[in-house]
């Protein structure tokens, strides 16, 4: 591709060109048939924007407050694994890029830089991710996060075991040594498998498949940090999350990396929003590639969106500079969309600004 990228999608092609195949497949791939991977993006294409004209849009304000923290735009860097496989500076570069754009960063538990390294790299608001890990592992991470100034916990709830990503199986993917060392003293650093890959062995050592809703009470008992639960796709789970006392809900299918044939995140956002009834903020993760996507999510009740793969692609291509370019592209596109739709602030974006495929179908009946 000649010239500088002009949108986020073009960063993916650049990343594909520079990354080793095993690394690109790790970041880009989804589970099994990758139906949900495609749907996460295509579902946004089926939502239509209804603009308002002759509105004074000389000043656009995209700032918002998330769990008490003001941010320049309703965008959070999603917690994603293994950034050093994309760029030598890894999550430190990602943290600096997010901080420069004044947005919140989610740091993955399987970060290839330690949370201490990330915390000391720059001043910013950061959330730490954890899975349904065994309790000693979770407690250790929560304590370290609190000591290092992290502001919230993202509990990823859709991973009692790892999803089946066939590209990683073909590539004989190994859990990188620096991730295993991250758990030093908590799990064996000599993970072996008779299948030629240590990924399943790593999961068996760390994940707790018995972790359930009642265990959120235990997690709350060991931390003062607010807990967001990530991986909610139904009104039933949204209701249980509220009953468990979480501080926020992230509608997500794990970037289509866990269970295939789950719905696109945007297609069930309203179901979750209606179940929550404004009791906690609802955020959306999955499929964001345009400012118009962010606008559509906000119109359907999301407080903010998380971006994962686009950040990795920017990092792989240009390091910290690429991170900033990806984030600023999305911010600029959102500002443009708001202006052209007649919305000066995020509060001006309402449900009446979008029409879903279902609504168009019902109108034709």
N, C-alpha and C positions, 0 to 999 in steps of 0.2 A: 504494500500500500504506500503510495507516494504522498509526501507531505505530512503535516501534523494532523493528528486526529481531531475531528470537529464534533464528535459525540462519543458517548461512553461505549457504544457498541464497537467502535473502531479500535478501542484499546484492547478488546478481546483478541482481535486478529493480530495485533502487534505482540501481545503476550504469547499467543500460540507460536509465533515465529521465533521468539527468543527463549522460551522455556524448553527444557528437555521433555519429551513426550510423556514420560511417567509423571512429571510434575504438572504439566498442563492437564492431563487426564484426571489427576487427583483433584485439582481445583474446579475444573469445568464439568466433570461427570456427575451423573445422578444414579439412582438405584435402578437396577434391572432394566425394564424397557424404556426408561426415562420419559414415560408419559407425563408425569407430574412436572418434570424439569421443563418440558416444552410448554405445558399449560400455565406454569407460573408467569411466563412472559405473554403468551397468546391471550390469556384471559383479560389482560389489560387492554388489548386491542379491540375487544368487544364492548368496551364501555365508551360511551360518547359524551363529550363535554357540551353543555348548554351555556354559551357565554351571555353576558349582559353588556350592552353597548352604552355609549355616552355616559360613562362613569368617570369621575375625576380620579385618574390613576397616576397622577404626577408623583406620588410618593407611595412606594410599596414597602411594607414591613413584614419580613418573613420570620422574625424572631419569635421564640416561644419559650415556655418554661416546662421542663420535664423533671418530675420528682424534686421540684424546688430549685433546679439548676437552669439558669437562662442560657440559651444557645442561639446561635445566629440563624438557624434554620431547623425545620422539623426533620432532621436527618441524624442518624446515629450510625457509626461504623459498627457493623455486626461483628460479633466474636467469631473469627474464623481461624483455622489451625495452620501452623507451619509456615509462617510468613518468610522465614529464612530460605525456604525452598524456592521462593519467588525472587528474593533479593537478599544479599548478605546482611544488610542492616535489619531485616525482619521487622518485628513489631515495634521496635524503637523508631524506625522511619515512619511507620504507620501512625504511631502516637504523635510524633512531631507534625505530620501532615494534618491530622485531625485537629490538633491544638491550634495550628496556624489558621485554620478555617473556623475556629471557635465552635466546634461541634463535639459531642460526646463520643468517646470510643469504648466499645465493648472488647475486653481482652479475653481471648479463649483460654480455657484451662490447659489446652494443649499448645499453648504458645511456645515458640522456639526461642524466645527471649524470656528470662524470668520476670515475674511481675515486679521484682525489685528493680531490675534494669529499666523496665518500661516506666515505672513510677519516678525514677530519678532522671529520666531523659528530658522532661519538660513539665511545666505546670499546666494541668488540664483536669477536666472532670472525666473520670473513667469508672466504668462498671466492670466487675469481674464475673466471668461465666463459670458455672460448675454444672456437672452432670449429676445423675443419680449415682454418685460414687459411693464406695464403702465409707463408713462414717469417719474413720481415722483420716482418710485422705481428704474428705470434705472439710473436716474441722481444721486440719492443718492449713489448707488453702484459705479458708475464711479468716483465720487469725492473721495470716501473712497479709491478706488484702486490707484488713482493718489497720494494721500497723503502717501500711504504705499509702494510706489516704484514698483508697477506692471508696466510691460513694454508694454503690448498690451491688446486689448480687443478681445475676441472671441465671435462674435455674432452668436448664434445658431438660424438659420432661419427657421427650419422645425417644429416649435412647436406653431402654432396658438391655438392649444388645445392639450391635452395629448393623446398619443396613447393608444390603448386598450390592456393592458397586462392581459390576463385571469388568469394567476397564481396569480397576485396581487389581482384580484377581488375575487378569491376563498379564498385567505388568509385574506380577509377583511383588506387590507393594510391601515394603517393610516399614514398621514404625521406626522413625528416625531415632538414632541414639540420643540426640539432645532432648527429645521428648521423654524418653525413658529415664534419662538422668534427672529430669525435672521432678520425678517421683522418688528420687534416691532416699533410702531409709524407710520408704513406705511400701514399695513393691520390689520384687526381684529385678535387678538390672540385666539379668541374663534370661530374656524371654525366648523360649524355643518353641518351634512348631514343626510337626512332621509334614506340613503342607507347603513348606518352603517360604512361608510368610509368618511373621510374628504378630500380625495385627489382631487375630483372634485371641492369642495368648495375652496380649496387652489388655484387651477388653475384659477377659476373664479375671485378670488380676485387679482391675480397677472398678468396674461397674457392679452395681448392686441391683439385680433384677427384682428384688423383693421391695424396693423403695416404692412407697405409695403415698396417697394424699395425707394420711395421718402423720407421715414422717416430716412434712413441712413444719409441723409444730416443733419437732426436734431442731430443725434448721433454724427456726426463729429463736429458739431458746439459747443458741450459741452465738448469736450476732445481734448487734443493734442496727445493722444495715437493712434498708428496705429490700424486699425480694420481689423481682419480676419473674413470672413463670413463662417460659418460652416453649412453644410447641402446641398451643391450644388451637383446635380446628372445629370445635363443636360447642353448641350452647350448653350441653351437659357438662363438659369439662370447664367451661367458663364459670358456670354456677358453682362447681366444686372449688375452683380457684378462689372465688370470692369468699366462700365458706371457710377456706383454709387461711384467709387473712393476708393474701398477697397484696403488694402495693401496686401492681400493674400486671397486665397480660400482653404477651406478644403472640399475635396470630402468625403461625409459622408451620411449614412442613419440613423444616430443616434443610431448606434449599433443595428439596426433592432428593435428598441423599439417604433417607431412611426407608419409609414405606412407600413404594410406588403405587400409583392410582389413588392417592389421597387427592383431595381437591386443591386447586390453586388457592393460595392464601387469600388473594383479593376476592375470590368468589364466596368465601365464608366470613369475610370481615364483618359484614352487617349482622349476621347471625350472632356472632360473639358480642358485638356492640350492644345489640338489643338485650341480650342476656345480662350484661354487666350493668345496664341502666345508669351509667355515669358514676358508678361507685369507685372505680379506679380507672386510670388511663389505659387505653387499648392502643397498642402499636402494631405495625404490620411489617413482616419480614418476608421477602421472596419476590423476585421478578422485577424489581425496580431497575429500569434502564433509562428512563426519561423523566424530565420535570413534569410532564403531563401525567405520568404514572403516580408521582407523589401527590399531585392535585386530586386525582381520582380517589386515592386512598383517604386523603383528608376529607373529601366530600362525603365519604361513606363512614366517617366517624373515627378514623385513626388520629391519634395525637401526634404521631411521628412515624417515620419509616426507618428500617434498618437496611443498609446496603453491605453486601458481602463480596460476591465475585468481582464487581466493578472495581472495588478497592484493591483486590489482589492483582487484577490486570494492570491497574495504574502503577502499583508497586513494582511488578515484574518489568514493566516497560521503562520506567523512569525513576524508580525509587521514591523518595519523599516528594519530589516534584510531581511525579505522576499521581500520587495520592491527592495532592492539592488540586491538580488539574481536574481529576474526576469529580471531586466534591464541588469545586467551583462551577464545573459544567452543569451539574444537576441543580445547584442553587440558581445559576443564571437562567436555566430553562424553566425552573419553577417560577421565578420572578416574571419571566416573559409570559408564561401561561396565566398567572394571576392578573397581569395587566390586560392581556387580551380577553380574559374572561370577566373583567370588571370587578376584581377583588383586590382591595388595598391591603387587607390584613388576613391572617389565617382564619380569624373568626368570621370573615365575610364569605368564606368557602362553605357552602351549604349543600345538603342532599339534593336540592333542586338544580344544582349545577351539573349533574351527571344523569345519564340514562343507561341502565344495564340492558344486556341482551334479553333477559327475562321480561323486563318491562316493555321492550320493543315488541316482543312476541305477543304479549298480552294485548297490546294496543291493536295488533292486527286481527285479533280474534273477533 
